[in-house]
Amino acid sequence: MDYTTLGKTGLEVSVAGLGTGGNSRLGRKTGRSTKESVAIIHAAVDLGINFIDTAENYGTEPFVGEALKSIPRDSVIVSTKSHISDKERLWSGKEVVKHLEASLQRLGTDYVDVFNLHGVKPLEYDHAMQEIVPILLREKEKGKFLHLGVTEAAASDAEHAMLHRAVQDENWEVCMVAFHMMCQNARAQVFPFTQNGGAGTLLMYAVRSIFSDPTYLAETLEALAKAGEIPTELTDGDPLSFLMEEGGAKSIIDAAYRFVRHEPGVDVLLFGTGNLDHLESNLTSILSPPLPEQTVQRLYNLFGSLKGVGLDLPIFKQ
Ligand SMILES: NC(=O)c1ccc[n+]([C@@H]2O[C@H](COP(=O)([O-])OP(=O)(O)OC[C@H]3O[C@@H](n4cnc5c(N)ncnc54)[C@H](OP(=O)(O)O)[C@@H]3O)[C@@H](O)[C@H]2O)c1
């Protein structure tokens, strides 16, 4: 495993982090048992992963809690999240603290290393800063969490408007951002502010559905070509085969992980799976060298101006 520093938190983190949300949620998508989901976490830790990301609404905190029973608590970095609103209203700081406490209970731990406000929308940001952060910082002083983070609502914030503000605000020590081969605009909006001791970055959407579901990819390319956003040649045959031919990648998924992993400004690449073979092959990709410079450049040229592509909502109900 390779390790790096998670921005200004100073935490030494594995460059690959196990995401327990997304569409896989430790295999809930494919009907894995609790035992199998817990085994995924143990296998990840055995392979050197020390960063585990969960959230109240993923339903996976109990699995992480179960896994933690046999992992020394200080050997892993646990990140969880609470939303700050529901369909009807914004929540108060005190309500968010209750959600934090419930997460600690489900995780069976006294503290989490990173506590994130989950999927904060641009219009919610002022409320977060004024009503929630001051109250949470008191909980931080009590030791209930070590570092404060914020994650974006990628599907409805393609321009990273919320994070663009958050990364310039010193309270946030960690941020979670969407970035992948066909959605590269965090490079301008987010990464210039997070490098050199800024907030640590957790990357999401590296593969998601766009690169794990060939039909979704083909339909997306078709729609983009129709809209004149990409060349029409990219709808013929096997349009991303250059990733394997000139790029030397083993597959589109291999290329997708390598592309994100080596982007300057990326600290931890989160990936989710409920499949032990995927866990191992994804780690192999994440620890492989970068794609050749000409392939990276081709991806910039083809897709660098796209926004909001492949940022689908989870298939699970919230
Ligand atoms: N706003 C937020 O806070 C937010 C939003 C999204 C995600 N996240 C975090 O980011 C993490 C990563 O999420 P993501 O959206 O990037 O999606 P992801 O979980 O990485 O999605 C990968 C998808 O592809 C499949 N897959 C993985 N490896 C594969 C392989 N080698 N071959 C074929 N299929 C493979 C997985 O299912 P299998 O089980 O079949 O492997 C999964 O459905 C989440 O777990 C979560 O922790 C946070």
Ligand as a Chemical Component Dictionary entry (heavy atoms), coordinates in Angstrom:
data_LIG
# 
_chem_comp.id                   LIG 
_chem_comp.type                 NON-POLYMER 
_chem_comp.pdbx_formal_charge   0 
_chem_comp.three_letter_code    LIG 
# 
loop_
_chem_comp_atom.comp_id 
_chem_comp_atom.atom_id 
_chem_comp_atom.alt_atom_id 
_chem_comp_atom.type_symbol 
_chem_comp_atom.charge 
_chem_comp_atom.model_Cartn_x 
_chem_comp_atom.model_Cartn_y 
_chem_comp_atom.model_Cartn_z 
_chem_comp_atom.pdbx_ordinal 
LIG N1  N1  N 0  -21.807 12.854 -1.285  1  
LIG C1  C1  C 0  -21.183 11.855 -0.687  2  
LIG O1  O1  O 0  -20.859 11.969 0.467   3  
LIG C2  C2  C 0  -20.832 10.608 -1.448  4  
LIG C3  C3  C 0  -21.440 10.344 -2.672  5  
LIG C4  C4  C 0  -21.015 9.223  -3.379  6  
LIG C5  C5  C 0  -20.033 8.381  -2.867  7  
LIG N2  N2  N 1  -19.473 8.661  -1.647  8  
LIG C6  C6  C 0  -18.418 7.792  -1.079  9  
LIG O2  O2  O 0  -17.549 7.401  -2.119  10 
LIG C7  C7  C 0  -17.462 5.965  -2.164  11 
LIG C8  C8  C 0  -17.253 5.517  -3.594  12 
LIG O3  O3  O 0  -18.462 5.713  -4.283  13 
LIG P1  P1  P 0  -18.568 5.869  -5.839  14 
LIG O4  O4  O 0  -19.746 6.689  -6.106  15 
LIG O5  O5  O -1 -17.255 6.288  -6.361  16 
LIG O6  O6  O 0  -18.939 4.498  -6.356  17 
LIG P2  P2  P 0  -18.250 3.120  -6.126  18 
LIG O7  O7  O 0  -18.768 2.551  -4.886  19 
LIG O8  O8  O 0  -16.793 3.202  -6.277  20 
LIG O9  O9  O 0  -18.867 2.363  -7.339  21 
LIG C9  C9  C 0  -18.222 1.363  -7.976  22 
LIG C10 C10 C 0  -19.313 0.469  -8.547  23 
LIG O10 O10 O 0  -18.725 -0.377 -9.468  24 
LIG C11 C11 C 0  -18.697 -1.713 -8.970  25 
LIG N3  N3  N 0  -17.309 -2.126 -9.045  26 
LIG C12 C12 C 0  -16.286 -1.811 -8.211  27 
LIG N4  N4  N 0  -15.140 -2.378 -8.624  28 
LIG C13 C13 C 0  -15.449 -3.070 -9.753  29 
LIG C14 C14 C 0  -14.687 -3.865 -10.643 30 
LIG N5  N5  N 0  -13.370 -4.047 -10.449 31 
LIG N6  N6  N 0  -15.321 -4.421 -11.693 32 
LIG C15 C15 C 0  -16.647 -4.227 -11.901 33 
LIG N7  N7  N 0  -17.430 -3.494 -11.086 34 
LIG C16 C16 C 0  -16.830 -2.908 -10.020 35 
LIG C17 C17 C 0  -19.181 -1.692 -7.546  36 
LIG O11 O11 O 0  -20.043 -2.788 -7.266  37 
LIG P3  P3  P 0  -19.471 -4.233 -6.799  38 
LIG O12 O12 O 0  -20.021 -4.444 -5.426  39 
LIG O13 O13 O 0  -20.051 -5.142 -7.817  40 
LIG O14 O14 O 0  -17.980 -4.227 -6.845  41 
LIG C18 C18 C 0  -19.965 -0.358 -7.479  42 
LIG O15 O15 O 0  -21.319 -0.532 -7.784  43 
LIG C19 C19 C 0  -18.773 5.503  -1.553  44 
LIG O16 O16 O 0  -18.687 4.206  -1.062  45 
LIG C20 C20 C 0  -18.931 6.515  -0.443  46 
LIG O17 O17 O 0  -18.129 6.139  0.655   47 
LIG C21 C21 C 0  -19.859 9.751  -0.950  48 
# 
loop_
_chem_comp_bond.comp_id 
_chem_comp_bond.atom_id_1 
_chem_comp_bond.atom_id_2 
_chem_comp_bond.value_order 
_chem_comp_bond.pdbx_ordinal 
LIG N1  C1  SING 1  
LIG C1  O1  DOUB 2  
LIG C1  C2  SING 3  
LIG C2  C3  SING 4  
LIG C2  C21 DOUB 5  
LIG C3  C4  DOUB 6  
LIG C4  C5  SING 7  
LIG C5  N2  DOUB 8  
LIG N2  C6  SING 9  
LIG N2  C21 SING 10 
LIG C6  O2  SING 11 
LIG C6  C20 SING 12 
LIG O2  C7  SING 13 
LIG C7  C8  SING 14 
LIG C7  C19 SING 15 
LIG C8  O3  SING 16 
LIG O3  P1  SING 17 
LIG P1  O4  DOUB 18 
LIG P1  O5  SING 19 
LIG P1  O6  SING 20 
LIG O6  P2  SING 21 
LIG P2  O7  DOUB 22 
LIG P2  O8  SING 23 
LIG P2  O9  SING 24 
LIG O9  C9  SING 25 
LIG C9  C10 SING 26 
LIG C10 O10 SING 27 
LIG C10 C18 SING 28 
LIG O10 C11 SING 29 
LIG C11 N3  SING 30 
LIG C11 C17 SING 31 
LIG N3  C12 SING 32 
LIG N3  C16 SING 33 
LIG C12 N4  DOUB 34 
LIG N4  C13 SING 35 
LIG C13 C14 SING 36 
LIG C13 C16 DOUB 37 
LIG C14 N5  SING 38 
LIG C14 N6  DOUB 39 
LIG N6  C15 SING 40 
LIG C15 N7  DOUB 41 
LIG N7  C16 SING 42 
LIG C17 O11 SING 43 
LIG C17 C18 SING 44 
LIG O11 P3  SING 45 
LIG P3  O12 DOUB 46 
LIG P3  O13 SING 47 
LIG P3  O14 SING 48 
LIG C18 O15 SING 49 
LIG C19 O16 SING 50 
LIG C19 C20 SING 51 
LIG C20 O17 SING 52 
# 
